Amino acid sequence: MSEQHIHTTDEHAHGEHEGMTKKKIWKVFGILLLITVIEFIIALWAIPQGHLTQHTGNYIYIGLTLIKAFYIVAYFMHLKFEKRGLQLALTVSFIFIIYFITLMLIEGGYLHVHMPKV
């Protein structure tokens, strides 16, 4: 009886992560490494040499960081292999958090948004 229970547990543990193979892990690692190298090139070469402004560089950093966050959450935290309901709940929560942070920065005067005068 206990052998059957151990066997079932092993099958369940293997089935949870069947989407991640060594090849896919290395592919995601390569993508993350490439993004990091691009960030270093921007920080150490493009901005100091004047090819990009600091303002443009910041927007590129934010975009690249969001892409890296997606890959980390999707593959290494296994969200990509979860059910759609959980994915949707986490995505909507994340969007609201970003929205509220943006609102707080605007209201606190840290972001200057040009609003038409009424």
Secondary structure, 3 states (H helix, E strand, C coil): CHHHHHHHHHHHHHHHCCCCCHHHHHHHHHHHHHHHHHHHHHHHHHCCCCCCCHHHHHHHHHHHHHHHHHHHHHHHCCHHHCCHHHHHHHHHHHHHHHHHHHHHHHHCCCCCCCCCCC
